[in-house]
Amino acid sequence: MSKRSILVVDDDQSVRSYLSDLLSSCGYTVECAESGDQAVARLSAGYVPSLIVLDIVMPGINGIEVLENVKRINAAIPVIILSAGGQTKTVVEAMKVGASDFLVKPFEEQELELAIENVLEKQKLKEEVKNLKRQLDSYSDAGDILSTNPKLLRIKEIAKQVADTDVPVLITGE
């Protein structure tokens, strides 16, 4: 498995430096952005991190706006929000927009490590489910009926459309 990359977005240099050192020591490749604008520009240019650790309060575009942009650019990138105490309303809004988790500053190193592990594991499981569904669809597309007859192919198509409903279907004929 390739090394996981994390984008840290925080306007506070000391927080960026601390998180960069901490996450690098945990084996992650870490990139930092000092503003929401810088983060959005990197993502728009094609950078796809495994995870984003995002401060909610920043000058310029704030964390919520960055999160909205992230979800527009690539909804699959998980985002962990960092917030100061007393920002409950903002954190709830961030979760509604699509944040994967949040931590209240100051936080313990273990809290951050656990949050990252949980979010990345959840992401991995989602990908696994998506791949399994794709495999299942490819098997079910073949189905039990093999034909090149256009009428039979049309019947198969109709059967697929009603398969998810609670309607009985009777197919008769040769």
N, C-alpha and C positions, 0 to 999 in steps of 0.2 A: 504494500500500500504506500502511496506517495505521502510525503510529509504534508501535514495539514497547515494551511496558512490562515492567519488571523489579521484582520485590519482593525487597528485600534484608532478610534476617532474621538479625540478630546482636545479642547483648547488649552488645557493646562499641561505645560511641558513636563513638570515633575510627575504627573499621573501617566503621561505617555511613556516616559522613560521607565518608570516603575513597572508598568504593565508589559512593556517590551522586554525588559530583563526577566521578569517573572515567567512570562509565556515562552520566551526563548529557552529558559532553563527547563521547561516542561516538554521541550522537543518540538515546539511549533515554529514555523517561519512567521515572523511578525513584520508587518508594515504599519506605519503610522501616518495619520493625517491630522493636521492641526485645526482643521475647520470642516464644517459640513460641505462647503463648496468644493474643497479639495477632494474629499471622499467621493462625492458624486461625480466629479470630473474623472477620477481614476476608474470608477465603475463604468462610466459611460465610454471610456476608452478601451474597455474590454477586460479589465482586471476582475477576476472572479475568486474571491477568497472563500475558504471553507466556512468562515464565520466572521461576523463583525461585532466588535465590542464598542458600543456607541454611548457617549455622554449625551444626556438629554438637554442640558442647559449650555448653550454655546452662542457666541455672538454671530451675527449673520443668520444663516439658516439654522434653525434649532434641530434638535434630535428627531422630533416628530416629522419635520419636513424632510430630513435626510432619510428617515425610515420609509416615508411615502415614496420617495425617489428610488430607494433600493428595491422596494416591492414592485415598482413600475419597470425598473431596469432588469431585475432578475429576482422573481418572487421566491426562488428556491434557496436564496442565501439566508441562513438564519441570523438573527440579530439579538444580542443581549444588551439590554439598556442599563446604563448606570445612572442612578439618580440620587440626589441629596434627600435627606429626610424631609417630610412635609410636602412632597410632590405627588401624593397619591392620585389626584385627578389626572395629572399628566401621565403617570405610569399606566393607569387604566386606559387612557386614550391610546398610548403606545401599544398596549396589548391588543386593543381592538384593531389597530392598523396592521398588526402582524408581527409584533416582537415575539421572540421565542421565550424569553425569560427576562427578569430584571433583578438587579442587585442594588441595595441601598448603600451609599457611601457613608462612612468607611466600611469596608467589608474585609473579611478574613481571606487569606490566600486560598484556603481550602474551599471556601464558598464559591469563589470564582472558578477554581479548577473543577469542582463538582458540577457547576452550572454548565461549563463548556463541555465536559464529558457527556452530560445528559443531553444537551442540545445536539451534539454531533452524533450521538448514538441514535437519537430519534430521527435525525436526518438520514442516517444510514439505513434504518429500518424502513423509512418511507421509500427510499430508492429501491430497496429489496422488494417491497410489496409491489411497487410500480413494475419492476422487471418481471416478477412472478405473474402479475396480471397480463403483461404483454405476452409472456410465454403461453399462458392459458388461452388468451385470445387467439394466438396463432394456431393452437391445437383445435380449438372449437371452430375456427374458420374453416378448417378442413372438414369437420363434421363427419357424419356417417353417410351422407349422401354425396356421391361424386357424380357429376354430370356436366356435359357441355350444352345440354338442351336448354335454350333460353327460357322456355316455360317453366321448367323445373328450377332453374336458377332464380326465377322471379318468385316462385313459391317459397324457396329457401329464404329469400330476402324478406318476404312478408312474415314468415315464421320468426325470423330474428327480431322484427319490429314488435311483434306481440308477445315475445317470450317473457319479457319483464312484467307483463300485466297478468291479472287474474281472470283471464278469459279463455274458455276452452276453445280449441281449434281442431277441426277434423279435416284431414286431407284424404281425399278418395281418388280413385282412378288407378290406371296402370302405371 
